[in-house]
Amino acid sequence: MKRKTQYRNLLFILGFALVFAACKPSDAKIEESVKAKVSAVAPSATVSVKDGVVTLVGEVSDEATKSAAQTATDGIKGVKSVVNNLTVPPPPPPPVVINPDDVLRNSIDSAFKAKSITGITAAVSNGEVTLTGNVKKADLQKVMQAANEIKPKKVVNQMVVSK
C-alpha cells in the first residue's frame, strides 16, 4: 500500500512537471514570434533563440533601428534575455573637394602674399601644385602649410632648402 502511494505521488509529480514544461514555449515558437516582430522594424536582422536567449545579428541603418529591434522583443513569452549583435555601418567619408586650377593659382598667390612668402614659384596643373625656388629651413613649414590650405590634389615640393 505504501508503495502504491509512492508510485502515485511520483506519477503525479511527473505529470505536473510535464504539464508545467508544456506551458513553456519552445525556442522555435519564441523564434517565430521574435522574427515576426523584429522583421517589421529591421528586416535584415537574423534571429536565433537558444534556451530562451534571443540573439539578433545583422546590419541596420542606424542606432534607432538597432534599439527598436531589441525593444520589439519586449513582452514576448519565453524570452529570457536579448543579445543585440546588430551593427550600424559608419557614415560615408565626406567628399574630397579639389579646387580647379585657376582657383588654386589665385589662392596660392594670395596665401603667399598674406604670409609674406617670397622667392617661391608655384605651378598648378591638374589640381597639383609644384613648388620651386629657395626657401629657408625656418620658413619651410609656413610655405607647405600655405600650399596645403588651398586644397590641391597634391603638393610637390621641389624647393631647395637652405639654413
C-alpha positions as CSV (number, residue, x, y, z in Angstrom):
1,M,0.0,0.0,0.0
2,K,2.8,2.3,0.9
3,R,4.5,1.5,-2.5
4,K,1.3,2.3,-4.4
5,T,1.1,5.7,-2.7
6,Q,4.8,6.4,-3.6
7,Y,4.2,5.4,-7.2
8,R,1.0,7.6,-7.4
9,N,2.9,10.5,-5.9
10,L,5.8,10.0,-8.3
11,L,3.4,9.8,-11.3
12,F,1.6,13.0,-10.0
13,I,4.9,14.8,-9.8
14,L,6.0,13.6,-13.3
15,G,2.6,14.6,-14.7
16,F,2.8,18.0,-13.1
17,A,6.3,18.5,-14.4
18,L,5.2,17.6,-17.9
19,V,2.2,19.9,-17.8
20,F,4.5,22.7,-16.5
21,A,7.1,22.1,-19.2
22,A,4.4,22.0,-21.9
23,C,3.3,25.5,-20.8
24,K,6.7,27.0,-21.5
25,P,7.1,28.0,-25.2
26,S,9.7,26.2,-27.2
27,D,12.7,28.0,-28.7
28,A,11.2,27.5,-32.2
29,K,7.9,29.2,-31.1
30,I,9.9,32.0,-29.4
31,E,12.0,32.5,-32.5
32,E,8.9,32.6,-34.7
33,S,7.3,35.3,-32.6
34,V,10.5,37.3,-32.3
35,K,11.1,37.2,-36.1
36,A,7.6,38.4,-36.8
37,K,8.1,41.5,-34.5
38,V,11.7,42.3,-35.4
39,S,11.3,41.9,-39.1
40,A,8.8,44.8,-39.0
41,V,11.5,47.1,-37.6
42,A,14.7,45.6,-39.0
43,P,14.0,43.3,-42.0
44,S,17.7,42.4,-42.5
45,A,18.1,41.2,-38.9
46,T,18.7,37.5,-38.3
47,V,17.1,36.0,-35.2
48,S,18.1,32.9,-33.3
49,V,16.9,31.5,-29.9
50,K,18.6,29.1,-27.6
51,D,17.2,28.3,-24.1
52,G,15.0,31.5,-24.3
53,V,18.0,33.8,-25.1
54,V,17.4,35.7,-28.3
55,T,20.4,36.7,-30.4
56,L,20.0,39.4,-33.1
57,V,22.6,39.6,-35.8
58,G,23.0,41.7,-39.0
59,E,23.4,45.2,-40.2
60,V,20.9,48.0,-39.7
61,S,20.8,51.6,-40.9
62,D,21.1,53.4,-37.6
63,E,21.2,53.2,-33.8
64,A,17.5,53.9,-33.5
65,T,16.7,50.8,-35.6
66,K,19.1,48.7,-33.6
67,S,17.4,49.8,-30.4
68,A,13.9,49.3,-31.8
69,A,14.7,45.8,-32.9
70,Q,15.6,44.9,-29.3
71,T,12.6,46.7,-27.9
72,A,10.4,44.6,-30.3
73,T,11.2,41.5,-28.2
74,D,9.7,43.0,-25.1
75,G,6.7,41.1,-23.8
76,I,7.2,38.0,-25.9
77,K,6.5,35.0,-23.7
78,G,9.6,32.8,-23.1
79,V,12.3,35.5,-23.9
80,K,14.7,35.4,-21.0
81,S,17.2,37.9,-22.4
82,V,18.4,39.5,-25.7
83,V,21.9,39.6,-27.1
84,N,21.9,42.5,-29.6
85,N,24.7,42.0,-32.1
86,L,23.2,44.2,-34.7
87,T,25.8,46.6,-36.3
88,V,25.5,50.1,-37.7
89,P,27.8,50.9,-40.6
90,P,30.0,54.0,-40.2
91,P,28.9,57.1,-42.1
92,P,30.5,57.6,-45.5
93,P,33.5,59.9,-45.6
94,P,32.9,63.4,-46.7
95,P,33.6,64.0,-50.4
96,V,37.1,65.3,-51.2
97,V,36.9,68.8,-52.7
98,I,39.7,69.7,-55.1
99,N,39.7,73.3,-56.3
100,P,40.1,74.0,-60.0
101,D,43.5,75.1,-61.3
102,D,42.6,78.8,-61.7
103,V,41.2,78.9,-58.2
104,L,44.3,77.2,-56.9
105,R,46.6,79.6,-58.8
106,N,44.8,82.7,-57.3
107,S,44.6,81.1,-53.9
108,I,48.3,80.2,-53.6
109,D,49.4,83.7,-54.8
110,S,47.1,85.3,-52.2
111,A,48.3,82.9,-49.4
112,F,51.9,83.6,-50.2
113,K,51.3,87.3,-50.2
114,A,49.4,87.2,-46.9
115,K,52.2,85.2,-45.2
116,S,55.0,87.3,-46.8
117,I,56.4,84.3,-48.6
118,T,58.8,85.3,-51.4
119,G,61.2,83.5,-53.7
120,I,58.9,80.5,-54.2
121,T,57.2,79.8,-57.5
122,A,54.0,77.7,-57.6
123,A,53.0,76.0,-60.8
124,V,49.5,74.5,-61.0
125,S,48.4,71.7,-63.3
126,N,45.5,69.2,-62.9
127,G,45.0,70.1,-59.3
128,E,48.6,69.6,-58.4
129,V,50.8,72.4,-57.1
130,T,54.5,72.2,-57.7
131,L,56.7,74.4,-55.5
132,T,60.1,75.5,-56.7
133,G,62.7,78.1,-55.5
134,N,64.8,78.6,-52.5
135,V,63.3,78.5,-49.0
136,K,64.9,78.9,-45.6
137,K,64.5,75.9,-43.3
138,A,62.7,78.1,-40.8
139,D,60.1,79.1,-43.5
140,L,59.6,75.6,-45.0
141,Q,56.6,74.6,-42.8
142,K,54.9,78.0,-43.4
143,V,55.2,77.5,-47.2
144,M,54.0,73.9,-47.1
145,Q,51.0,74.9,-44.8
146,A,50.0,77.7,-47.2
147,A,50.1,75.4,-50.2
148,N,48.1,72.6,-48.5
149,E,45.5,75.1,-47.1
150,I,44.2,75.8,-50.7
151,K,43.1,72.2,-51.0
152,P,45.1,70.9,-54.0
153,K,45.1,67.3,-55.1
154,K,48.8,67.1,-54.3
155,V,51.7,69.4,-53.3
156,V,55.0,68.6,-55.0
157,N,58.0,70.0,-53.1
158,Q,60.9,70.8,-55.4
159,M,62.2,73.6,-53.3
160,V,65.9,74.0,-52.3
161,V,66.1,74.3,-48.5
162,S,68.8,76.4,-47.0
163,K,69.8,77.2,-43.4
